[in-house]
């Protein structure tokens, strides 16, 4: 039996053959014609609906809205992370800033930076590295002043027990905590140098190591090759067994950067001094600064990585906003050295310890010559970034 299509309840097919054949002209009747009225003319072919083209401005508006949402969400997330970091490392509130006004003012902004060993070993809180960052807002230049840790402190009201500078930080920590250590060190150095030092940052060795690793290591230009050891007896025997830092550009991970900054017993006499160590530390800090970039969106990721590395390792009285402002001034334009036989002279204290005192030392509190020297040097214009290592 031949198969046929069935149209229930209808005798006509549900399409118009004449309409299909004529390409739109129907030979049949319209529904109105079926009711007894003839169609007035051929049916018009229905046009497909016109697709509305999205204008360029509409597309741009959508892109801008999406970008704005991304920025807002990203800002909120970064802000929350920054607030958490701020609460863990700083005595200052978030959001707050102590440096925004001064960095746009006329007077110098001086920030104390202290590195110490940390941990549980004896001498864990003796300051290993002491530097003052002196920023001149008028010229937007930064001067670093490394202060020898063997500088003798005597005749200073806030540190009546006397001792080497590195002991000041340890005494403050023992009396209170790391906040007290930073505050005491800033107060003592303000009196010794004549500089107004209200801001301070301290970091332990592990934090320094993790900070370098967080940005993927650093590259420094090392002018003099040297080998080193960590033991004085081995050093005196002429055996530098801990490694060698080649001359030229060298890449350092966190551990290597820490050893490069701290190496004291070296195969090159000039590299075995506190002055040489401070120069190497400045190179590493400058290399870290370059990894942060010039700010903006491309600095967000390394900034977050540094927060993760420094949480629990750094302590400061500056807010995270101030640390961000300060990050643009970590690369020094010049250095002022407190050199032996020029500003300081070597001697011993009453128990035979090696110490450094100002060349015009006549007794407790004799820091007038040191203050005058710093005042004169800071008044000199910083002519070129090559003044710094």
Secondary structure, 3 states (H helix, E strand, C coil): CCCCCCCCCCCCCCCCHHHHHHCCCCCCCCHHHHCCCCCCCCCCCCCCCCCCCCCHHHHHHHHHHHHHHHHHHHHHHHHHHHHHHHHHHECCCCCCCCCCCHHHCCCCEEEEEEEECCCCCCCCCCEEEEEEEEEECCCCEEEEEECCCCEEECCCCCCCCCEEHHHHHHHHHHHCCHHHHHHHHHHHHHHHHCCCEEEEEEEEHHHHHHHHHHCCCEEEEECCCEEEECCHHHHHCCCCCCEEECCEEEEECHHHHHHHHHCCEECCHHHHCHHHHHHHHHHHHHHHHHHHCCCCHHHHHHHHHHHHHHCCCEEECCCHHHHHHHHCCCCCCEECCCCECCCEEEEECCCCCEEEEECCCCCCCCCHHHHHHHHHHHHCCCCCCCECC
